[in-house]
Structures are given as C-alpha cells and as structure tokens.
Amino acid sequence: MTGQRPVDGSPDRAADGPPVALVAGASSGIGAAVARRLAARGSAVALVGRREAALKEVAESIRTVGGTALPLALDLAEPGAPARAVAAAEAGLGPVGVLVCSAGAIRLAGVHETEERHWERQLRINLTVPFLLARQVLPGMRERGSGWIVTIGSGVGCEVVAGSGGYGVSKHAVHRLTELIHEENRDHGVRAVTVAPGWVSTRLAARPSDLGVPDEQVLDAQDIADTVAWLLDRPARMSVGPLIRVEPSASRAAAGTAMTRHLTSSRDRGAGPAAKETP
Ligand SMILES: NC(=O)c1ccc[n+]([C@@H]2O[C@H](COP(=O)([O-])OP(=O)(O)OC[C@H]3O[C@@H](n4cnc5c(N)ncnc54)[C@H](OP(=O)(O)O)[C@@H]3O)[C@@H](O)[C@H]2O)c1
C-alpha cells in the first residue's frame, strides 16, 4: 500500500488537553494496549499499522469508551511512509506530542544463517522507522517546548543472545538512538525513553505453552502500556531512563532464556533456525 489514508473518516481535532499521540504498530499487542491506555488518559491517538481491519477494531474500542482515534493503514517500511503517517496524524488530530514506536519485525537466526533481506527488513522497521518518525516530530516538539518519544525496545537488545540476529542488533541500536534523541532534546522539553520488555504474550512472541512456561509468568501487553502511561505522568522536571527494562519475575520467562529455548525447540522440530517472523 502506498499513501496513508484514514480508514474510517477523520475525527474532530483534539481540544487543548493531553497531547495528541501517534502509536506506530497500534494494530495489535503492545501498541494496541498503549494506544487504548493513552486514549483513556485523554489523548487523541493516531493508530498506524498495515492491517486495516485490526486498526479499525482498536479505533472502535477507543471510541466506544468516548476516546478519539484515527486509524491510518500503511506500511511504515515503504519510502516516505513515516513522514506521511505524521502528516496525516497532524492534519486529523493536531501536533503530535507523544510518539510511541512499537512497530516491530523479528526473524531469529544466527549471523551465518541470516539472509540479507531479513537483516534489512528488521533494521528498517525496528531502527530506521523510529528514526524517520522521530525526525518528523522533533522540530515541532522542540518549537513547542514539550514532547515524548517512547521506543519499545527489547530485553534482547540489552544482552548478547546467540541467535537473536538482526532483531537483537536493531533493538540494541534503537536503544542508543533513543538515548541520543533524549540527550539532544532534553533542553527543549523533549524526553525520550526506551521501554525494553522481556517476554510479552503477543502474536510476535513464542507461545508460553510451547516452551512449558505458564501463561501467568509471561508479561501482558497491558503491563507495558501501564509503564508507558506511568512515564508520561512524570512531571516535566523529571527524566527517567534512558531505558526501562520490564521483565517477567520468573527467570525461566526471561527474554534471553526464552529466545534461546525457542530457537532450540524450533530446530528440534525441524522448523529451521528462522522459525519466527512477523509478516
Ligand atoms: N512480545 C514480546 O515478547 C516483545 C518483547 C520485547 C519487545 N517487543 C517489541 O514490542 C513491539 C510490539 O510487538 P508486539 O509484541 O506487540 O507484537 P505485535 O502484536 O505483532 O505488534 C507488532 C506491530 O508492528 C506493526 N508492524 C509491523 N510491521 C509494520 C510495518 N511494516 N508497517 C506498519 N506497522 C508494522 C504490526 O502491525 P501490522 O501487522 O498491522 O502492520 C503490529 O501492530 C515490537 O517492537 C517488538 O519488537 C515485543
């Protein structure tokens, strides 16, 4: 899909109040939970992802409880798409004051087994897209003297996990990018933080039951949404970060451990080293 398009009409512009939010990767999982949470705090929220029907569902769930949501169906990996997403959000809702980068792609494999196209795809979605989105919103945030950029990183980007491939590298790099954004913009009222989750039960991650881990030991997308909302509630004088790790309490549900086990079990089943990929 090329150009952005509101999938079900433009809502009214948000009145003064909580800042307009743009959530990249809002069609499911962590991004959808964050979008609902920010809408519940009063933000008008632009929802970005490729799956139009899923975006509409999230938007509907927000509107049902009185919130404002603008679904924007587009592929952020396409040239120019991040800029179009921001332009459409600002045209429909007003200046973006909170950017949440949750869109992600994963393809697990050792370096020697990683195909170039998979490497590039992960770097594009997990690192370049957050850079392009941030570059688009930062001038306005600096001018207004306020703004938040929250990146959903990963525990796997904090450690060297064999087999984490382009995913681990892209997450490690986006952690640094977020820190850099914070450092360059802190005197302009803009704060940037990475929230780096461990294993969260979503469509992107391995199913806990497949790896013999009880569901309740794995994080829920809501846990990450709560963390993001907590961050945004901090007073302007307060900076948290540059990175907040949110891990399951149980060590066997820790991100690195789970990923190693997932790769091993994929190989045992003959599924090959790259059994997991976000489409
Ligand atoms: N689940 C975990 O255990 C875990 C742990 C650590 C970090 N994370 C990170 O959390 C973030 C969210 O993942 P999730 O676990 O919530 O899985 P998810 O439900 O699969 O969410 C991924 C989101 O990224 C969007 N996306 C992917 N490619 C896109 C593209 N080209 N253009 C636009 N949107 C795109 C997807 O939307 P469409 O498919 O509609 O495009 C979806 O909304 C990711 O960055 C992931 O790396 C997850």
The ligand as an SDF file (V2000), in Angstrom:
LIG
                    3D

 48 52  0  0  0  0  0  0  0  0999 V2000
    6.1610   -9.7050   22.5410 N   0  0  0  0  0  0  0  0  0  0  0  0
    7.3510   -9.6840   23.1120 C   0  0  0  0  0  0  0  0  0  0  0  0
    7.7580  -10.6200   23.8130 O   0  0  0  0  0  0  0  0  0  0  0  0
    8.2520   -8.4810   22.9380 C   0  0  0  0  0  0  0  0  0  0  0  0
    9.3850   -8.3730   23.7390 C   0  0  0  0  0  0  0  0  0  0  0  0
   10.2260   -7.2900   23.5970 C   0  0  0  0  0  0  0  0  0  0  0  0
    9.9340   -6.3050   22.6690 C   0  0  0  0  0  0  0  0  0  0  0  0
    8.8290   -6.4300   21.8830 N   0  0  0  0  0  0  0  0  0  0  0  0
    8.5880   -5.3700   20.8970 C   0  0  0  0  0  0  0  0  0  0  0  0
    7.2940   -4.8620   21.0690 O   0  0  0  0  0  0  0  0  0  0  0  0
    6.8680   -4.2560   19.8620 C   0  0  0  0  0  0  0  0  0  0  0  0
    5.4210   -4.6700   19.5830 C   0  0  0  0  0  0  0  0  0  0  0  0
    5.3800   -6.0610   19.3330 O   0  0  0  0  0  0  0  0  0  0  0  0
    4.2090   -6.9840   19.9070 P   0  0  0  0  0  0  0  0  0  0  0  0
    4.8530   -7.9830   20.7840 O   0  0  0  0  0  0  0  0  0  0  0  0
    3.1370   -6.1320   20.4530 O   0  0  0  0  0  0  0  0  0  0  0  0
    3.7570   -7.7830   18.5960 O   0  0  0  0  0  0  0  0  0  0  0  0
    2.6350   -7.4550   17.5050 P   0  0  0  0  0  0  0  0  0  0  0  0
    1.3020   -7.5900   18.0950 O   0  0  0  0  0  0  0  0  0  0  0  0
    2.9850   -8.3280   16.3460 O   0  0  0  0  0  0  0  0  0  0  0  0
    2.8860   -5.9330   17.1370 O   0  0  0  0  0  0  0  0  0  0  0  0
    3.7500   -5.5390   16.1010 C   0  0  0  0  0  0  0  0  0  0  0  0
    3.1370   -4.3060   15.4790 C   0  0  0  0  0  0  0  0  0  0  0  0
    4.0510   -3.8080   14.4960 O   0  0  0  0  0  0  0  0  0  0  0  0
    3.2730   -3.4580   13.3620 C   0  0  0  0  0  0  0  0  0  0  0  0
    4.1000   -3.5030   12.1600 N   0  0  0  0  0  0  0  0  0  0  0  0
    4.9680   -4.4680   11.7930 C   0  0  0  0  0  0  0  0  0  0  0  0
    5.4930   -4.1700   10.5910 N   0  0  0  0  0  0  0  0  0  0  0  0
    4.9350   -2.9950   10.2060 C   0  0  0  0  0  0  0  0  0  0  0  0
    5.0600   -2.1840    9.0460 C   0  0  0  0  0  0  0  0  0  0  0  0
    5.8640   -2.5270    8.0520 N   0  0  0  0  0  0  0  0  0  0  0  0
    4.3260   -1.0470    8.9570 N   0  0  0  0  0  0  0  0  0  0  0  0
    3.4860   -0.6970    9.9660 C   0  0  0  0  0  0  0  0  0  0  0  0
    3.3150   -1.4270   11.0950 N   0  0  0  0  0  0  0  0  0  0  0  0
    4.0380   -2.5630   11.2020 C   0  0  0  0  0  0  0  0  0  0  0  0
    2.1740   -4.5170   13.3200 C   0  0  0  0  0  0  0  0  0  0  0  0
    1.0670   -4.0420   12.5820 O   0  0  0  0  0  0  0  0  0  0  0  0
    0.6000   -4.6560   11.1640 P   0  0  0  0  0  0  0  0  0  0  0  0
    0.8740   -6.1140   11.1720 O   0  0  0  0  0  0  0  0  0  0  0  0
   -0.8430   -4.2850   11.1020 O   0  0  0  0  0  0  0  0  0  0  0  0
    1.4230   -3.9130   10.1700 O   0  0  0  0  0  0  0  0  0  0  0  0
    1.8080   -4.6000   14.7950 C   0  0  0  0  0  0  0  0  0  0  0  0
    0.8830   -3.6030   15.1300 O   0  0  0  0  0  0  0  0  0  0  0  0
    7.8570   -4.7020   18.7920 C   0  0  0  0  0  0  0  0  0  0  0  0
    8.7530   -3.6340   18.5120 O   0  0  0  0  0  0  0  0  0  0  0  0
    8.6060   -5.8360   19.4580 C   0  0  0  0  0  0  0  0  0  0  0  0
    9.9100   -5.9710   18.9630 O   0  0  0  0  0  0  0  0  0  0  0  0
    7.9770   -7.4840   21.9940 C   0  0  0  0  0  0  0  0  0  0  0  0
  1  2  1  0
  2  3  2  0
  2  4  1  0
  4  5  1  0
  4 48  2  0
  5  6  2  0
  6  7  1  0
  7  8  2  0
  8  9  1  0
  8 48  1  0
  9 10  1  0
  9 46  1  0
 10 11  1  0
 11 12  1  0
 11 44  1  0
 12 13  1  0
 13 14  1  0
 14 15  2  0
 14 16  1  0
 14 17  1  0
 17 18  1  0
 18 19  2  0
 18 20  1  0
 18 21  1  0
 21 22  1  0
 22 23  1  0
 23 24  1  0
 23 42  1  0
 24 25  1  0
 25 26  1  0
 25 36  1  0
 26 27  1  0
 26 35  1  0
 27 28  2  0
 28 29  1  0
 29 30  1  0
 29 35  2  0
 30 31  1  0
 30 32  2  0
 32 33  1  0
 33 34  2  0
 34 35  1  0
 36 37  1  0
 36 42  1  0
 37 38  1  0
 38 39  2  0
 38 40  1  0
 38 41  1  0
 42 43  1  0
 44 45  1  0
 44 46  1  0
 46 47  1  0
M  CHG  2   8   1  16  -1
M  END
$$$$
